[in-house]
Amino acid sequence: MPTPLEAVRLADPYPGYAVLVAERPFAFDPGLNAWVAADAAAVRAVLDSRALRVRPAAEPVPAGITGTAAGEVFGDLVRMTDGGLQRRLKGVVVKALGEVDPAHAARLAAGQTRAVLAEGGDVPFEELMFAVPARVVAALCGLDADGSAEAARLTGEFVQCIPALATPEQQRTAALAAARLRELLGPGVEDPDAAGNGLLAALVRAAREDSWTGTAPLLANAVGFLSQTYDATAGLIGNTLLALTREETPKTAEALEAFVREVVRHDAPVQNTRRFAAEPFRHGTAEVAPGEQVLVLLAAANRDRAVNPEPHAFRPGREDPVVFTFGAGAHRCPGEELAVAIATAVVGTLLDRGHHPERPADLTYRPLPNARIPVL
């Protein structure tokens, strides 16, 4: 039986997840040397616990990037840190993202998609899935067309340092990319008036309102706007295109948005995350000791019938669905609305231009431990 990490790349990982939800909702996996949280109750408990951290206590920054620009950015990301300062900075980030108009982001994404398709030839799915969302966020940050294109490329290089299995070469490349991303985004953080009314100006305004004075963490999380968009939105676009090969095509923009939101739950672009015990953590009769880790199966919990009736049915417009794809608790990703807006616009523009997706005969997924991204 495939491990939960291998399941991310399977054509259909969900029967295996269902077995875990039913039979081993929270259990230790010797092969992974980790506890595995599978059902909604366990996943919620893990994500809400302050005893569990997003990084090992002994290695807050991966050893291979410590002391580099990538390590400095990584160490200040609200996604990768815990504690009172993280919660405060997270509030600043959430407030800034709350000022982004999803309709404006959708218009940018549609325009970028039309420009890509106008070049002719086969549909460049990789560019639409990865580069277009990153360019949109870069544009929201105030970068011009050339700067947005460069930022999209650099983001792809920076995110290579995040997986635990990143190679030394990937870490070196990520360090160079992080340094250049800080150069591109720095003026918008250091002089927000130059960035107009964009996302970076909103970030600085939110920081000032909270009396936050440090510039480096703001700049790191400006890079985070790009990096957190990258794999998650690519997976959402790709999995939506695959869903369209087996489900009825939505007839309206509103129906397409509901379709995308159901993809978020039904075939999550981010399938799992990890937590590391800094203190003892109990769930039911199980106790996680300090130093142990928990693999959190977000995609499995999305399909737990205890929180979502008929969880394996693809049903856009579900009433009050419970969705863990973007996390929960202190580290819930605040970019869900932005990701949905961008993915809906990219897919909608493809459909409007007559590009109806076909399921690949030899469908494969990128070899990533947590992001489910089809190769199209």
Secondary structure, 3 states (H helix, E strand, C coil): CCCHHHHCCCCCCHHHHHHHHHHCCEEEECCCCEEEECCHHHHHHHHHCCCEECCCCCCCCCHHHCCCHHHHHHHHCHHHCCCHHHHHHHHHHHHHHHCCCHHHHHHHHHHHHHHHHCCCCCCCHHHHHHHHHHHHHHHHCCCCHHHHHHHHHHHHHHHHHCCCCCCHHHHHHHHHHHHHHHHHHHHHHHCHHHHCCCHHHHHHHHHHHCCCCCHHHHHHHHHHHHHHHHHHHHHHHHHHHHHHCCCCCCCCHHHHHHHHHHHHHHCCCECEEEEEECCCEEECCEEECCCCEEEEEHHHHHCCCCCCCCCCCCCCCCCCCCCCCCCCHHHCCCCHHHHHHHHHHHHHHHHHCCCCCCCCCCCEECCCCCECCEEC
